[in-house]
Amino acid sequence: MEIAYYQNKFIDVDSPALPIDERGHQFGDGVYEYIRVYDGTPLFLDEHLDRLEKSAAEIKLTLPYRRDEITGIIYEGIKRSSLKEAAVYFQITRGIAPRNHSFPNVKAVFSMTVKKATIFTDEARTKGISVMLRQDERWANCFIKSLNLLPNVLSKQEAIEKGYDEAIFVHEDFVREGTSCNVFMVKDGTLYTPPATRHILHGITRKAVLDCAREYNIPVREQAINTTFFKNCDEAFITSTSIEIMPIYSIEDQILPKERPVTERLYSAYQNFYKQEV
Ligand SMILES: Cc1ncc(COP(=O)(O)O)c(C=O)c1O
């Protein structure tokens, strides 16, 4: 059963919960996390909570609950849902107050949904995705997992309308990340990904993939990557909590090779990794 949580209580997932003066929908004034649950256990919970605390501190938001209380709500939600393979989204907004840009003197609000996870088939992973390149028009603090996702939404929609699966943000010819994922490429056996600067989200999956690569002695370079290098790579893939590792089969009109030995090794390493963790 899918379930939600809002203002200190569990509620039906389609209850009309949000008050009109909730700053989350008025300003996008808040932060969020998404955690994947495998076989009833949330993966990388600590890492997600660390990032949540960092994002909240960056926007000067005081979390409404202690870390152990948030952990308790997540576990209780998973238990109540009875879902084994679940997607847990939670948002913390700056609360409910009459519309005014300055911070209100109210408590932040925590909301959460526990829903069935999207499972990607082997067929989908074998095919992979097509991507386009898109000028990055987002703000300068993309390492904050903020609720403000309008440029991401517009870019994803543009990709779909143009017949691609995803858009990869580019700034001055350097690749950054996708609309909801990080990006990697392989050239001559070395794994490349853009560095974890303020301009990308420091993905939990990105970090796990880098750890897997180091464990498997795959050389890794976190460095600035231009679009020519990206288009001429041997393999490329995106990563995120929901999609895990998904190959890219084309970058605009450039078709990438069908053989993906490093991506496949990393995907099986990642699977072993999360099976060990949970
Ligand atoms: C812009 C962006 N980059 C990267 C990611 C991947 O992060 P993670 O691996 O922590 O899910 C996300 C996930 O939502 C994202 O929105």
The ligand as a Gaussian input file, in Angstrom:
#p B3LYP/6-31G(d) Opt

LIG

0 1
 C       20.189000      17.091000     -10.853000
 C       20.476000      15.736000     -10.293000
 N       21.713000      15.223000     -10.438000
 C       22.022000      13.998000      -9.974000
 C       21.082000      13.208000      -9.326000
 C       21.463000      11.834000      -8.835000
 O       21.602000      11.848000      -7.437000
 P       21.440000      10.514000      -6.576000
 O       22.397000       9.515000      -7.132000
 O       21.790000      10.930000      -5.195000
 O       20.021000      10.077000      -6.729000
 C       19.792000      13.709000      -9.130000
 C       18.794000      12.915000      -8.421000
 O       17.696000      13.332000      -8.190000
 C       19.484000      15.009000      -9.621000
 O       18.253000      15.535000      -9.460000

